Structure formats: C-alpha cells, structure tokens
Amino acid sequence: MTIPAGLRRTVLRAQRDTGFLAAGVLPHLALVPVWAWAAATTARTGNWLFTVSMSAALVLLGTPVLTAVQRARHRALIGVDVPRLTPTAPEQWTWASTARWLAATRPWRKIGYHLLLGPLLAVLELLVLAVAAACLAGVIAYAWSCALPTAIRQDWFGYLTQLPAYTAAGLLLLCALPWTARAVARAEARLALGLLGPSRAQRLQERVDQLAVSRTDLIEAVDAERRRIERDLHDGTQQRLVSLAVNLGLAIATRPDLPSDAREVIARAHLEAKEAIAELNDLVRGLHPAVLEDRGLDAALSGLAARTPLPVRLRVNLEERVAPNVESVAYFVISEALTNATKHANAMRAEVIVRQVGEVLRVRVTDDGLGGADAAAGTGLTGLAKRVGSLDGAFHISSPVGGPTTITAELPCAR
C-alpha cells in the first residue's frame, strides 16, 4: 500500500516538531535548580546576599552555554538559524562604551529567556509530549489490551464500552498533534529569534551594510568590465580601423592608374574610415579616458576642456586623488554636461568647478545657454542623476528658460 505524499509529509513534520519540543525540555529547565537552590538556601539561612550573588554568577556563566545549545537545537531540528550577536568591542573601555556594548549584546534578554521564559516553555513542551503519549496510547489501546487476561480487561476497561472511546479520543488527538506541535515550535522559534538573536533594528542595519557592500562590489565589477571593453576597443577594433585607413590611403597614393570611379570609391571609404576612428576615439574617451586612470581627474578634465568647442573655465581643487569610481562618475557628469551645453543649449562659454570639501567631492558645471533643461523629462539628465545616485550622491539642476544652466553633483569620496 502506498502512503499518500501529503500524509507522509504531515507525519514527518509532526515527528520533527515533536522531537524538537522533546529536545528543548532539559535546556529550558537547566536554570530551575539554580533559583530553586537560591530560594531554599535563603529561606533556610537568611543569607540572601551570598545566595543571590552565587546564583547570579551561575546564571551569567550558564547563559552563553544555554544560548549556544538553543541555537544548535533550532538549526539542527527545524532549520531555523538564530543569528549570533557579534557587536564590535570598543577600542577604549569606558562607562559609556561599556553601556553601548551591553546594549548591543542585550544580555538581559537572554537571561530572561533562560531564567523566566524557559520553564514556561518546558511546561508547554511537556503538555504537547503528554498529548502525543496519550494519543498513541489511545490508538493502540486495543492492541495492548489484548495482552491482558479477559477478566482483567473487562474489569479495568470495560472491553465493549471504554476501549472504543479510548481509541476514538486517541485518533482525535493524533489528528490534532501535527498542528499543535507545529504551532508550539513556531512560537518557540519566534521567541528565540526575538530574544536570543539581534533586534529588528540590528538586522536592518546588517542588511543595509550587506547591500552597501554588494552595491560597491557591483559598481567595481561594472567599472572593470567597462575598462575591459575600452581596452578591447583600443587594442582591437581601433587598430583594425587605423590599419584599414592606412591601406586605403596607400592605395590612393601608390596607384595613380586607378580609374576615376574606383579612386572616388576608395577616397570615400578612406574618409569614412577616418571618421569611424574619430568617433571611436570619442567613444573610448567618453567611457573612461586613459589619462583619467593614469594621471587623475585634474588632467582628464584639462584634456576634456581643451577638446570642447566652446571656451571652458576650469578650476579643480583636490586634496588627494579620490576613489576611481568617484573619478569616473565625476568625469562622466562633466563630460555629458559640456556635451549638452554644446549641442543643445547653444552656449557661448561654460565653467567647471571641482573641489573636495572634507569627504565630499562637489562638481558644478555652469553654461550661458538657452536653459530649459528638465531632469524629469526622461532625457540624458536622468541617466546622470542615476549615475550619481549609485554612489549615494546628490544631483541638482537649475535651468530656467533663457539660462543659465547649473548642474551640481555631490559625491561621497571617503575611501
């Protein structure tokens, strides 16, 4: 006979949860002898100071061990991982730092869990185990009663009247056991997570730290991939285009006997190859110019200002080189702002100011163009804002109709 999959899962879950509850009785009752001894000794001798100090020392010594046991029990039997509290120890122990460290470790919650809540949970676990024992006894009542003599069976149980009632009650309890054990196990898991693990605020802070690290790793991976693409373009595609342009130029210069139509086609291809090289150079410089990596933001912006068709007043004041991803975002913002000022704003001049104030890199680009730029209109300014936001920076734009347009970005540059 094949057991249905649903029934098999229910039986296995009931077995797991009941075993979990059975394994928790002794750890939950571990500190009961301590305060029972303290109460009995105090009542007998009246020396409450000694008993309180001794019991407190035993509780403090036993709490870490019991916490480790409970973590292992939850993880091994029901798959619930109760995170450890690992606050950073202060560099200098003072009263304030000690108080903060104790607040982070929350020892009073662990003590309350093992000393006060543990016995109550043990009573609840024993009740569930008693129900499990009763339901099993009722279900097999007929089987174990058959081993008794008939006279004793009829005198004790009423063979025809009481045994069916025992069996029916056992079946009802057996049907309710999986859900009862599951509910108690879930309640214990929630209490352990709340009292033995980190608080909700600490879990959120750890999650924020993990996301910040993941985002930094992602940005660095994207930056490395971009540099690889730039290197492949420069060393592969760009060199092939240069070779093609050189060969076409040599064909025009060394073959004067070519027909005029062929010469015209070759000349047109030569011109297009040179234009493709120029566009590729602009693309590579837009991705990440080599001078930015070699000599820093100041040198890269000087080259950018020299290539811009309109006059650019550049002022750069940096205490030291900032992180490469910050340099890349700052260069991208300034490059796009100058490109927009040249192509769309019909500006006559522009000003770029870059300065480092503490741990913030401030970038400001101003032009005297037509204005009217709107970052919320879905233009390239939206991409700039997202690029700045990827580093937790701030992006602002002021562009009234008629100008001037001022783009400001503040980038955290702490390494």
N, C-alpha and C positions, 0 to 999 in steps of 0.2 A: 504494500500500500504506500502510495506517495503522499507525503505530508505537504499541504499547500504552502507556497512560499511565504504568504502573509502570516500564517500561523507559525512557521518556523522562525521568522524574524521576531514575532512577538515573544516567543519562548526564549530565544537567545537574548533579547533585550531585557526581559524580566530576570533572567539568570544573571546578566551582567550587573543590572541595577541592584539586585538583592545582594550579590557578592560585594558590591561597592559599599552598601549600607552595613553589611556584616563586618567589613574591614575597618569601619570607622568607629565601632563601639569602644574598643580599648583606647585608641588615641584620644577620643573625646572624654573618656573617664580618667585619663592619666593624672590630671591635677586634682581630682577629687580627694585622694588620700592626703594631699598637702594641706588643703584648707580644712579637711576633717581633723587632721592631726593638730593643726593650729587652734581650732575651736576647742578640741578636747583638752589640749595642754593648757590653754588659757583658763578654761573653766576649772581645771584641777589645781593649777599652781598660782593662777592670778598674775603671773609674769607675762603680761601681754607684749612688752617691748621686745623680749627675746624671741618669742614665738612669731610675732609679726615680721621681725627682721629676717629670721630664718626662712619663713615661708615665702617672703618676698624674694629672697635670694634664690630659692629653689624654683620659683615661678619664672624669674628672669633667666635662669640657666636652662630651664626646660622649654621655654617658649620657642627659641630658634630650632631646637630639635623637633618639636611637635609640628612647627610650621613646615619644615622640610619633609616630614612624614606625610602631612596632608597634601603638599604639592605632588609628591610621588604617587600618592593614592589617587588623586584626581586625574593625573596624567595617565597612569597605567591602566586604570579600570574603566573610566568613562571618556578618556580622551580630552579632558579639559585642562589646558595649560594655564596655571596660575602664575603670572609673571613675578619675577623677583623685584624687590625694591633695592636698587643699587644707587643711592644718592652719592654724589661726589663728596669726598671728605674735604673739609675746609683746609686751606693752607695753614692758617693760624687758628688755633682753638681759643675762642673767646666765649663769653657767655652768649653773645648774640649769635655767633656762628654755630655754637652747640645747640642753641634753641632751634635754629633753622634746620640743622641736620636732623634733630629729633622730630621736627615737624614733617620732614620729608620721609623719614623711615616709619613714622606712625606706629611706634611700639605699643601704645595703649590699645590700639585696635586689635593687634594680635593677642595681647594679654586678655582682653575682654572676650575674644573669640574662644580661646582655650579654657579660660577660667570660668566664665559665666555661661556662654552660649554652648560650649561643648557638652556639658551634662544634659542640657535640654535636647540637643540633637541626639545624644546617645539614647535618651528615653524614647524619642520618636523612632529611632532606628530599631530599638528593641521591640517596639509595638509592631512595626512592619514585619520584623522577623517572627514575632509571635503569630501574627496573622498568617504568614507563609507556613509556619509549622501547623497551625490549626487547619488550614485548608488542605494541606497534604494529609493530615490525619483523618480528616473527614472523607476525602476522596477514597482513601484506601481502607476505610472502616470495615467494609465487607471482607476485604482480603485478610486483615489481621485478626478479625473476629472469628474467622473460620478455624484459626489455630486453637481456639479455646473450646473446652467441652461445651456441649449443648446446654446443659443445665446452667452453667455459669453465664453463658452468652444470653440466655433468656432472662436470668435473674438480674444481670447488670444492665443490659442494654435494651431489653425488650426487642427481641430479634425481629419481630414483624412490624414494630411501630417506631422505635427510636433510630435504628440504623439507617433507614431511608432518609430520615430528617438530617442525620449527621452528614450523609453523603450529599444531599442537596445543598446544605449550608457550605460544605467544603467546595463544591463546584462553583457556587456563587462567589465565595471568597477567592477561589482560584482565578475566576474571570476578572475580578477587580484588582488582583495583585499586580499585574504589569503596570497598570495606570497609577496605582498608589505608589509603588516603588519608584516609578519614573518621576512622579511629581515631587517626592521627597528628595530624590537625587538631584533634580534640577534646582530645588530650593537650596540644598546644601552647596551646589556649585556656585550659585549666585552669591550666597553669603561669603563663600571663600574668596571669590573674585573681588568682592567689595571690601572685605576686612583684611585679607592676607595679601592681596595684590595692590598695585598702585591705584590711586584715586582716578576719577574720571578726568580731572584736570591734568594729572601727571600723564595719563595715557594719551590725551590730546596733545600735550607738549611733546611727548616722544614721537607721536605720529607726525607732528609738524617738523620736528628735526629730521626724521627719516625722509619726508617728502622734500625738504630743503636739500639734503644730501643727494637724493635721487635726481632732483632737478639740476643740481650742479654737475653731476656726472653726465646727465643727458646733454647739457649745454657743451661740456667739454668734448663729448663724443661727436656732436654735430660740428663743432669747430674743427676737430681733427679730420672729419670726413670732408669738410669744405676745403681744408688745406690740401688734402689728397687730390680732390678734383682740380684745384688750382695747379698743383704740380703736374698732374697728368695733362692738363690743357697746355701748360707752358712747355713741357718737355716732349709732348707727343703731337697733338693737333697743331699747335702753333709752329713747331719746327717743320712739319709737313707743308703747311701753307707757305712758309718762308721759302722752302725748297722749290715748291711749285712756282712761286712768283719769280725766283731767280732763274729757273729754267725757261719760263716764258720770256723773261727779259733777254736772256741769252739767245733764244730763238729769233727774237726780233732783231737783235744787234748783229748776229752772225749769219743770218740768211737773208741777204738783200734781194735774192732772186725769187722770193716768195710772191705769189700772186697778190694783188691788192686786196682781194676779198679775204684770203687766208690771213694776211697781215692784219687786217682790221679785226678779224675774229680773235686772233692771238692778242692783239693790243687790248681788246675789250676784256678778255679773260685775265690778262695781266693786271688791269685796273681793278677788276672785281676781287682778285686775289689780294691785292694790297689793301683794299677796303675791308675785306674779311679779316686781315691781320690787324688792322686798326681797331675794328670792332671787338675782336678777341682780346686785344690788349686792354681796351676799356672794360671788358667783362672781367678779366682777371684782376685788374686794379679795383673794380667795384666789389669783387668777392673779398679779397684780402691782399693788399699790395705787399710785395716782399719787403719794402722798406719799413712797413709797419712792424713786422716781426723782427727785423734786423736792428733798426735804429729807434723805434718807438713812435709814439703818436705825434710828437712835435715835427719830426722830419717828414712823416707821411702827410700831415696836413700842409706843410710847406709845399710839397710837390703837388698836392691837390689844388691849392690856391693858385699855383703857377699855371696849371692846366685849365683852370676855369676861364671862360671867355670874358667875364666881367671883372673889374677890379675888386679884390678881396683884401680887407684889412684883417690880419690875423694876429691874435695875441694869445699865447699859450704860457701858462704859469703852473708848472707841475713840480711838486716837491720831490717826487721819485716816480719811476715807472709803475703804472698800475697793472692789474691783472690782465692777461691777454684778451679774455672775453670782454672785459670792460673797454679796452682799447678798440676792439673790433666793433662793438656797438656804437661807441662814440664816433668813430670814423664813418660808419655807415650812416648815422644820423646826419652828420655834417655834409657828407657827400650827396645824400638824397636832398637835403635842404638846398644846397647850392645848385643842384640839377634842376629842381623845381623853380628856383628863382631865375635861372637862365632860360628855361624852356617855356614856362607857363606864366610867370609873373612879369616878364619884360622889365626886369630890374636893371638899374644902371650901376649899382655898387652893392656890396654886401660886407658884413662884418661878422667875424667869428671870434668868440671869446671862450677859451677853455681854461679853467682854473680849478685847482684842488683845494677844497676847504675841509680840513680835518679828514674824515673818512668818506667824503662825498666829492665826486667829480661833477662839476657843473659845466654844461655846454650851452652856449647861446648863439644862435645864428639869426642875424637881422638883415633884411634886404628892403630896398625902397621901391618894390614893385607895386603891382595893382592891388594886391591883397585879396580878401575874399576867400581864403583857404579855410576849409572846414574838415576837421579830422573825423567827424561823424558821418561824412558823406560817402564813406567807403572808398576813399582814394588811397594813394600810397602813404598818406599820413597815418592811416590806421595801422599799416604794417610797421611804421616807425614806433607808434605807441606800444604795439605788442612786443616789438624787439626790446624796447626799454623796460617794459613790464616783466620780461623774462628774467631780469636781474633785480626785481623788486625796486626798480627806479620809478621816477615820476616824470611825466611828459606833459608839457603845456604848450599851447599855441595861441598866439594873439594875432589876428589878421583881419582888421576891419577893412571894409570896402574902400579902396583908394590907398591902402597901405598905411604904414609899413607892416611887414610880417615879421614876427619874432617867434622863433621856435626855441624852447628851453627844455633841456633834459638834465635830470639829476640822477647820477648813477652811484650806488654804493661801491666803494673801491677798496674796502678793507680786505686784506688777504687772509 
